[in-house]
C-alpha cells in the first residue's frame, strides 16, 4: 500500500473539523476538490465553493455525469465503513441536487476504508482518508477537471494597431473627397 504525505492543518469550528491544505497540495487543477468529513460523520462541512461550481457545471451541461466516491478511515468494521462512505457520498449528492444538478447525472460509489490517501496511523492521515472524491465526465465519457482560474484564461494575441496614415478615411471616401493622396 502506497500512501501520500503532505502537510495538513485541521481547524475545529463549532465542533466541526475543516481541512485546510497549503497551496502546494497534491491536487492538480484538473481534479475536483475532495470533500472531507469529521470522524464518524456524514455531515457536509467542507468544499462548498467547489460543490457550487460543480452543481452549476452539471446544471448547464445535461450530458455531464459526476461520480461521487465515498471513503472512510480504517477505524471500524468493513460493513459500518461502507455504509458511512455511502452516507458521505449521498450528503454531497443531496447538496448538488439542491443546487441544480439532476439525479441521473450522479453516480454514488461506497468504497469504505479501501484506497487510503494517507496513513491511518496519524490523526491527520485519518482525517484525509474521510473523504468524497469527485470525478466528472462529459457526454463522451472524457474526464472534465475543475481547473483553476489560470487554466481558464487564454492569452490574447497581440496585434499592433494599424497606423492611422495607412487607413482610408471613411468619412472622406464617403463624401467623394478622397484621402488627399495617402
N, C-alpha and C positions, 0 to 999 in steps of 0.2 A: 504494500500500500504506500503510495507516494502522497505526501502532503505538502502544501504550500506554506511558507512562512511569510508573514507580513505584520507590520505594527498595527495594533487595533486599540482604539480608545473607546471605552464604554462609559456613557453618561447616563445617570439614573435621574429621571424626572418624574415626579409624582408616581413612583413605584414602577415605571416602565423604562426599560433599557432601550437606548437608542445607540446605534452603531455609528461612529464617526471614523471614517477611513481617511488617511492622509491622501493628498493629491496624487501621490505616486503609487496608488494601489494597483493590483494586477489586472483590474478590469480595463479592457480596451474600449475605445469609443464605439466599436461595433457591437458590444454586448449591452444588454439592458441591465439596469441596476438590480442587484439581488436584494430581496426584502428579508430582513432579519427579524427574529422574534425572541421574546423573553422566555425563560425556562418554563416548560410545561404550559405554554400559552399559544393560542392561535389568534390573539387579538392583534390587529394590524396597527402598528405604531411607527412605521418606518416607510420611507420611499414614496411619499405622496406626490411630489413633483414628477417623478419618473412615471408613476402609475397614471397620473393625469395626462401626460404626453402619450402614453400607450393607449389609454381609452380614446383619446382624440384620434390617434392614428387608426385604430380599429373602426371607429365611428365613420371615418371618411374613406375607408378602404374595405369595402364589404368582402373582398376576396382574401383578406389577410386573416391569419389564424395565430393565436398565441397558445403556446404550451406552457403550463404552469407546473413545475416540478417541485413538490414539497419535500423537505428533508428535516431530519432531527439530529440531535447529538446522540451519543451512544448510551445515555442513561435510560434505563427501562428495557422492557422486553420488546421483541420484534412486532407483535400484534399491536401493542399500545403505540409504538412509534410510527407504524404505518398509518394508524387512524389519526394520530396527531399531525403527521405530514399532510394527509388529505385535508384535514380541517384548515391547515395553514394555506394550502393552495386554494381552497374554497373561499377563504377570507379575502384573498387577493381577487379571485373571480368575482365575488359579490361587489367589491369596490369598482371593478371595471364595468360591470353591468349597470351599476348605478350612475356611471358617468359616460354612457353612450355605446359601449361595446354590445354586441349581440351574443346570445348564449351559444349559438352554433359556431362562433369564432374561437371559442375557448376549449382547450383540452386540459384535463386535470391528470396529473401523474403523482401517485403517492409512493415515494421511494424510501421512506423511513430513515434508518441510520446508514444506508448504503452510500457510498461515494462521499466520504467526508472531505471537506475543502481544507480543513486544518486538523491539527492533532486534537484528540479528545482528552488529552492529558492535562490541559490547562483550561481555566475558566473562559479565557478569551477565545481559545480554539473551539470550545463547545458552543459559544455564542455564535461564532462564524458559521458553524455547521447547522444551526437552527435557522433555516432559510427557505425561500422560494426562489428558484431560478427561472427566469423568463426567456423563452425563445420565441421569436416571431418569424413567420414566413409569409411570403406574398402568395398570390393566386397560382403561381407556377412552382411553389414549393421552395423558392430560394430564401435563404435566411436574410432577414432585414434587421439591421442594427439600430440602436437608439441614436448613435452618432454623438457628436459634440458640436458645439457652435462652429468650431474651426473646420469640421468636416462638411458642414453645410454651406460655408462661404466659398465662393469660387472667385479667383482673381479676375479682375476686369481688364480686358486687353486695352492697353493704352494706344490711342490713335491721336497723333498730333493734330491740332486744328489746322484746317486749310487756310493759308494766308488770305487775307481779305482781297488782295490785289488780283489773285487768280480766279476769284469768283465773279461771275457776271452779276450785275445789279438787277434784281427782278423788277424793281420799280422803273429803272431806266429802260430796260428792254421792253417792258410792257407799254411804256409811253412812246416807244419808237425812237427814242433819243440815242440809243446805242450805249456803248460803255466807254466812250471817249478814247477809243483805240487801244484799250487794255485787253 
